[in-house]
Amino acid sequence: MRNPESKEKWKNLVAFVSKEFGNGEELDLQAILFLIGIQELGQGYRAFSKEEKTDLLHIAICRLLSNYEYYEFEGRDKDGWPHYQTNEKLPPLKPGEQAILMKEAAIVYFEESGVIF
């Protein structure tokens, strides 16, 4: 992460989410994105197909990056799945930089949701 405060917030977020949803395991970024995708879908947890799990990760990424205006919410389809349109192309990022961006965006998401961690 870019600064010590962000590192501490991420550590606290992981601890909070892991305690609530991890069944004793520490959740990683992908698991947290999956949970955000479920939250944004708004249909509660159920068994998801492999394709739906991929779609949930995509929903989470679009939602998180909408805070940076890379994506914009378009609406929901007939099944209630949210859809986003691309506003501008993300700058080229190395894998580590992508993870930092997503972690920082997840922190903002949870802070805006009023979740205390």
C-alpha positions in Angstrom: 0.0 0.0 0.0 1.1 3.5 -0.5 1.2 4.8 3.0 1.2 3.4 6.6 -2.4 4.6 7.2 -3.7 2.7 4.2 -1.8 -0.4 5.2 -3.3 -0.2 8.7 -6.8 0.3 7.3 -6.4 -2.6 4.9 -5.2 -4.8 7.8 -8.2 -3.8 9.9 -10.6 -4.3 7.0 -9.3 -7.8 6.4 -9.6 -8.6 10.1 -13.2 -7.3 10.2 -14.4 -9.1 7.1 -12.6 -12.3 8.0 -14.2 -12.3 11.4 -17.7 -11.7 9.9 -17.4 -14.0 6.9 -14.2 -16.1 7.0 -15.3 -19.0 9.2 -11.9 -18.7 11.0 -9.9 -18.1 7.9 -8.3 -14.8 6.8 -9.9 -13.6 3.6 -7.8 -12.3 0.7 -8.5 -9.6 -1.8 -10.4 -11.9 -4.2 -12.6 -13.2 -1.4 -13.4 -9.6 -0.3 -14.2 -8.6 -4.0 -16.5 -11.6 -4.1 -18.4 -10.4 -1.0 -18.7 -6.9 -2.5 -20.1 -8.5 -5.7 -22.7 -10.3 -3.7 -23.6 -7.2 -1.8 -23.9 -5.2 -5.0 -26.0 -7.9 -6.6 -28.4 -7.5 -3.7 -29.9 -11.0 -3.8 -28.2 -12.5 -0.7 -25.8 -15.4 -0.7 -26.7 -18.6 -2.6 -24.9 -21.1 -4.6 -23.4 -19.4 -7.7 -22.1 -21.0 -10.9 -18.5 -20.6 -11.9 -19.6 -18.0 -14.5 -21.7 -16.1 -11.9 -18.7 -16.0 -9.5 -16.7 -14.4 -12.3 -19.5 -12.0 -12.9 -19.6 -11.1 -9.2 -15.9 -10.3 -9.2 -16.5 -8.1 -12.3 -19.4 -6.3 -10.6 -17.2 -5.6 -7.5 -14.3 -4.3 -9.6 -16.7 -2.0 -11.7 -18.4 -0.8 -8.5 -15.1 0.0 -6.8 -13.6 1.7 -9.8 -16.7 3.7 -10.3 -15.5 5.8 -7.4 -12.6 6.8 -9.6 -14.9 7.4 -12.6 -13.5 4.5 -14.7 -17.0 2.9 -14.7 -20.5 4.2 -14.5 -23.5 2.3 -13.3 -25.9 1.7 -16.2 -28.7 -0.2 -14.5 -29.9 -3.7 -13.9 -30.9 -6.4 -16.3 -34.2 -8.3 -16.1 -32.6 -10.7 -13.6 -31.4 -7.9 -11.3 -27.7 -8.1 -12.2 -26.0 -4.6 -12.2 -24.3 -3.4 -15.4 -21.6 -0.8 -15.8 -20.2 1.1 -18.8 -16.6 2.1 -19.2 -16.0 5.8 -19.0 -12.3 5.8 -19.6 -9.6 3.2 -20.0 -7.5 2.4 -16.9 -3.9 3.4 -17.2 -1.5 0.5 -17.6 -0.8 -0.9 -14.1 1.5 -3.7 -13.0 -0.1 -6.5 -11.1 1.0 -5.2 -7.7 -0.3 -1.7 -8.6 -3.6 -3.2 -9.5 -3.9 -4.9 -6.1 -3.0 -1.6 -4.3 -5.7 0.2 -6.3 -8.3 -2.4 -5.5 -7.4 -2.5 -1.8 -7.6 1.3 -1.6 -10.9 1.3 -3.4 -12.3 -1.4 -1.1 -11.3 0.7 1.9 -13.3 3.6 0.4 -16.2 1.3 -0.3 -16.5 0.0 3.2 -15.9 3.5 4.7 -18.7 4.9 2.6 -21.0 2.0 3.6 -20.6 3.1 7.2 -18.8 -0.2 8.2 -16.5 0.4 11.1 -13.4 -1.8 11.0 
